[in-house]
């Protein structure tokens, strides 16, 4: 299968690149500000289907200024790529709020992800790990939390422990784990992508177990937007923090830089002989010749990435779980879309079926209804009228 070729034992494939992810350079926001006399936030065009007429409404959503993006004259920086034929560069995906350097903004603009080294302390990570162990041992019960075993252990008699659990999902009601989503050093970076009014819309603790030989510890290449009805996509971001060192041996993140500039792909289950974990869907019809970059991260490093970035992870060939704690954020200015008639409709139906089996009845489940139960406000900032 194509997916097997791409995620299994292709460590020496010439299409793949193993490079340390770009680290955060020294902040040069002051230098960037000297280039502009008026700083402004980005805006975007959001298209919404009009169910009454079948036409498409286009609304310009402005969050700070009438401009559509930050325009950077070429002669103010050393370009990361050849822009000799371009009169200017347009920064679309980040907000100028005195935190990101120009180089960081351009990295994200080009690649769709940005790593910030050593952002989360060892003390916080150990607190998250201890809570994870308590949950696995059933010493604590968290409302709404889903404990997912790896498919290789799903039908086994092994107890639910640290080496059989694949992930904790929906930990928004566990204050010890949700502390991660509210860490000031995380939130200040999130604001660079979402703006100041921030919602946490999904929470996950990934615990990639040692692979049993069935290759079920892989996570197929996918886009996070597949699981979200929030638009515009540019106003959302994922924060992913390594709880242990992540490298190719234990299945670090693999990304296709630049794919955030594309569109949402159709997703479906990969045809893997050893089985696939529930809701581990794979993006279809993307350019499989694109170079794949493996993000080598130390404990406490955090990567922020766009919801359209195609990414996944490989096998865990070690004897210990590879852990990461994750929160998906969006702007409070984002809007829901009705996924009926879109590539996300099969996902909504699958999740409705899962909910019906769990509750023993038809729950009338929608992506919107489940997100309403999970969303928590992270930050609300009132913007002065003169800034609108």
C-alpha positions in Angstrom: 0.0 0.0 0.0 1.1 3.6 -0.6 0.7 4.5 3.0 2.8 1.6 4.1 5.6 2.7 1.8 5.5 6.2 3.1 5.2 5.6 6.9 6.8 2.2 7.5 10.4 1.3 6.7 11.4 4.0 4.2 14.0 5.5 6.5 16.5 5.7 3.7 14.2 7.1 1.0 15.6 9.9 -0.9 12.3 11.7 -0.7 12.6 12.1 3.0 14.8 14.6 4.9 15.9 14.2 8.4 16.8 17.7 9.7 16.4 19.4 13.0 13.4 21.6 12.9 14.2 25.3 12.7 14.7 26.8 16.1 13.4 30.2 17.2 16.0 32.9 16.4 16.5 35.9 18.6 13.5 38.2 18.6 14.0 41.1 16.2 10.5 42.6 16.5 11.9 46.1 17.1 13.8 45.9 13.8 10.6 44.7 12.0 8.6 47.5 13.5 10.9 50.1 12.2 9.9 49.1 8.7 6.3 50.0 9.2 4.6 53.2 10.4 1.3 51.4 11.2 1.2 47.9 12.4 -1.9 45.9 11.7 -3.4 42.4 12.1 -4.1 40.2 9.2 -7.6 39.7 7.7 -8.9 37.0 5.4 -11.6 36.1 3.0 -14.2 33.6 4.3 -16.5 31.9 1.8 -19.7 30.4 3.2 -22.3 28.4 1.3 -25.7 30.1 1.2 -28.1 27.1 1.8 -31.1 29.1 0.6 -29.8 29.9 -2.8 -26.8 27.7 -3.4 -24.7 30.7 -4.1 -21.5 31.6 -2.3 -21.3 34.6 0.0 -17.9 36.2 0.4 -17.4 38.3 3.5 -14.2 40.1 4.3 -13.6 39.5 8.0 -11.4 42.4 9.3 -9.9 42.1 12.8 -7.7 45.2 12.9 -7.3 47.0 9.7 -8.6 47.3 6.1 -5.4 45.8 4.7 -5.5 42.1 3.7 -2.0 41.2 4.9 1.3 42.7 6.1 3.4 43.7 3.1 7.1 43.5 3.6 9.4 45.5 1.2 12.2 43.2 -0.1 15.1 45.3 1.0 14.3 45.1 4.7 15.5 41.6 5.3 17.6 38.7 3.8 15.0 36.5 2.0 14.8 32.8 3.0 14.0 32.0 -0.6 14.5 33.5 -4.1 12.1 36.4 -4.4 14.0 38.2 -7.1 10.9 38.4 -9.3 8.5 39.5 -6.6 8.1 43.2 -5.8 7.2 42.4 -2.2 6.4 39.5 0.2 3.0 39.2 1.8 2.7 37.8 5.3 -0.7 36.2 5.6 -0.5 33.6 8.4 0.8 35.5 11.5 0.0 38.6 13.4 2.4 41.4 14.2 2.2 41.6 18.0 5.8 42.3 19.1 6.7 38.6 19.8 7.7 36.8 16.6 10.7 38.0 14.7 10.5 38.7 11.0 12.5 35.5 10.4 10.1 33.5 12.5 7.1 34.9 10.6 8.7 34.1 7.3 9.5 30.6 8.4 5.9 30.0 9.3 4.7 31.7 6.1 6.8 29.4 4.0 6.6 26.1 5.9 3.4 26.2 7.9 5.1 25.4 11.2 7.4 27.0 13.8 9.4 25.3 16.6 10.1 27.2 19.8 12.8 25.4 21.9 12.5 24.6 25.6 9.2 26.4 25.9 7.6 24.2 28.6 9.5 23.4 31.9 10.4 20.0 33.1 8.3 20.6 36.2 5.2 21.2 34.2 5.8 18.2 32.0 6.3 15.9 34.9 3.1 17.1 36.4 1.3 16.2 33.2 3.0 12.8 33.1 2.0 12.1 36.7 -1.7 12.9 35.9 -1.6 10.7 32.8 -0.4 7.8 35.0 -3.1 8.4 37.6 -5.7 8.4 34.8 -4.4 5.1 33.4 -4.4 3.6 36.9 -8.0 4.8 37.3 -7.1 6.7 40.4 -9.1 9.6 39.0 -12.1 9.9 36.7 -12.5 12.9 34.4 -15.9 13.8 32.9 -15.8 13.6 29.1 -12.3 12.2 28.9 -11.8 9.4 26.4 -9.0 6.8 26.9 -8.0 5.2 23.7 -6.0 2.0 23.6 -3.8 1.2 20.6 -5.6 -1.1 18.2 -3.0 -3.8 18.9 -4.2 -3.9 22.5 -7.8 -3.0 22.1 -9.2 -6.5 22.4 -6.5 -7.9 24.7 -6.7 -8.5 28.4 -3.8 -6.2 29.1 -4.8 -3.6 31.7 -5.0 0.0 30.7 -1.5 1.2 31.5 1.0 3.6 30.1 2.2 1.1 27.5 -1.2 0.2 26.0 -3.0 3.6 25.9 -2.5 5.4 22.6 -4.0 8.7 23.7 -6.2 10.7 26.1 -8.7 12.8 24.3 -10.9 15.7 25.5 -9.0 16.4 28.8 -10.6 19.9 29.0 -12.2 19.0 32.4 -8.9 17.9 33.9 -7.5 21.0 35.4 -4.0 19.5 35.9 -3.7 18.6 32.2 -5.6 21.7 30.9 -3.0 23.8 32.7 -0.9 23.2 29.6 -3.4 25.0 27.3 -3.3 28.0 29.6 0.5 28.3 30.1 1.3 32.0 29.5 4.3 31.1 27.3 2.1 28.9 25.1 -0.8 31.4 24.9 1.4 34.3 23.9 2.6 32.4 20.9 -0.9 31.1 20.1 -2.0 34.8 19.9 0.4 35.3 17.0 -1.7 33.0 14.9 -5.3 33.4 16.3 -5.4 37.0 17.5 -6.1 37.9 21.1 -9.5 36.2 21.6 -8.6 32.5 21.9 -10.6 29.3 22.3 -9.3 25.8 23.1 -11.3 23.5 20.8 -9.6 20.1 21.3 -7.1 18.6 23.8 -5.0 15.5 23.4 -2.2 13.7 25.2 -0.6 11.4 22.7 1.1 8.3 24.1 2.6 6.5 21.1 3.3 3.0 22.6 6.1 0.8 21.6 5.1 -0.9 18.3 4.1 -4.6 18.6 5.3 -5.4 15.1 1.9 -4.7 13.6 2.9 -1.2 12.7 -0.1 0.2 14.5 1.9 2.9 16.3 2.0 4.9 13.1 -0.2 7.9 12.6 -1.1 8.5 8.9 -0.4 11.7 7.2 -3.4 14.0 7.7 -4.6 17.6 8.2 -6.0 18.7 11.6 -8.7 20.8 9.8 -10.3 17.5 8.7 -11.5 17.2 12.3 -12.7 20.9 12.7 -15.6 22.8 11.4 -14.0 26.2 12.2 -13.2 28.6 9.5 -11.2 30.5 8.3 -8.5 27.9 8.7 -5.8 30.6 9.0 -7.2 31.6 12.4 -6.5 28.3 14.0 -3.3 26.7 15.2 -2.1 23.6 16.9 0.4 23.6 19.8 2.3 20.3 20.2 4.8 19.9 23.0 7.2 17.0 23.3 7.1 15.3 26.8 10.1 13.2 25.9 12.7 13.5 23.2 11.1 12.8 19.9 13.2 11.4 17.1 12.9 9.0 14.2 13.4 6.0 16.5 10.3 6.7 18.6 8.1 8.2 15.9 8.6 12.0 15.8 6.3 14.3 13.8 6.8 14.2 10.0 5.6 17.2 8.1 5.3 18.3 4.4 6.4 21.9 4.5 4.3 24.3 2.5 1.2 22.2 2.3 -0.7 24.6 4.6 -1.0 26.8 1.4 -3.2 24.2 -0.2 -6.8 23.0 0.4 -8.4 20.5 2.7 -8.0 17.0 1.2 -10.4 14.1 1.4 -9.6 11.7 4.2 -10.2 8.1 4.8 -8.8 5.1 6.6 -5.5 3.8 5.2 -5.5 0.1 4.2 -2.9 -1.2 6.7 -2.7 -4.9 7.3 -2.0 -4.6 11.1 -5.1 -2.4 11.7 -5.6 1.3 12.2 -6.5 3.2 15.3 -10.0 4.7 15.5 -10.4 8.0 13.7 -6.8 7.9 12.4 -7.7 9.1 8.9 -5.3 9.6 6.0 -5.2 12.6 3.6 -5.8 11.5 0.0 -4.7 12.9 -3.3 -1.7 15.0 -2.2 1.6 15.2 -3.9 3.6 12.2 -2.5 6.8 13.4 -4.1 7.0 16.3 -1.7 10.0 16.0 0.7 9.1 14.9 4.2 10.8 16.6 7.1 11.2 14.8 10.5 11.0 17.2 13.5 13.6 16.2 16.0 12.5 17.7 19.3 13.8 17.7 22.8 11.6 17.5 25.9 9.8 20.8 26.3 10.2 21.9 22.7 6.9 23.1 21.2 5.9 23.2 17.5 3.0 25.5 16.4 1.5 24.5 13.0 -1.3 25.4 10.6 -4.4 23.1 10.5 -3.9 22.5 6.8 -0.3 21.3 7.2 -0.1 17.7 6.2 1.7 15.7 9.0 1.8 12.4 10.7 4.3 10.2 12.6 6.1 6.9 12.1 6.7 3.8 14.2 7.8 3.8 17.8 10.7 1.3 17.6 11.8 1.9 21.2 10.7 0.2 24.4 9.2 3.3 25.9 6.1 5.4 24.9 6.7 8.6 23.0 4.5 11.3 24.7 3.3 14.7 23.6 0.7 17.0 24.9 -1.4 19.0 22.4 -4.0 21.7 22.2 -5.9 22.9 19.2 -6.8 26.6 19.3 -8.9 28.9 17.2 -9.9 32.6 17.2 -13.2 33.4 19.0 -13.9 35.3 15.8 -14.0 32.1 13.8 -17.3 30.7 12.6 -18.7 27.2 12.3 -19.5 25.7 8.9 -22.1 23.0 8.2 -20.0 20.1 7.1 -22.9 18.4 5.3 -22.1 18.1 1.6 -18.4 18.5 2.3 -15.5 16.1 2.6 -16.0 16.2 6.3 -19.5 14.8 6.2 -18.4 11.1 6.5 -16.3 12.0 9.6 -19.4 13.5 11.2 -21.4 10.4 10.5 -18.7 8.1 11.8 -18.5 10.1 15.0 -22.3 10.2 15.4 -22.3 6.4 15.1 -19.6 6.1 17.8 -21.6 8.4 20.1 -24.8 6.4 19.4 -23.1 3.1 20.3 -21.5 4.7 23.4 -24.8 6.1 24.7 -27.1 3.3 23.4 -29.3 5.7 21.4 -29.2 8.3 18.6 -27.8 11.4 20.1 -28.2 13.7 17.1 -24.5 14.2 17.1 -22.8 16.9 15.0 -19.3 18.2 14.9 -20.7 21.5 16.2 -22.5 19.9 19.1 -19.5 17.9 20.3 -17.2 20.9 20.0 -19.7 23.0 22.1 -19.1 20.6 24.9 -15.3 20.8 24.7 -14.6 24.4 24.0 -13.0 26.5 26.7 -12.2 30.2 26.6 -8.5 30.8 27.0 -8.3 34.5 26.6 -10.6 37.4 25.8 -9.3 40.9 25.0 -11.4 43.9 24.3 -10.1 45.8 21.3 -10.6 49.5 21.4 -12.9 50.9 18.6 -10.1 52.9 17.1 -8.2 49.7 16.5 -11.0 48.1 14.5 
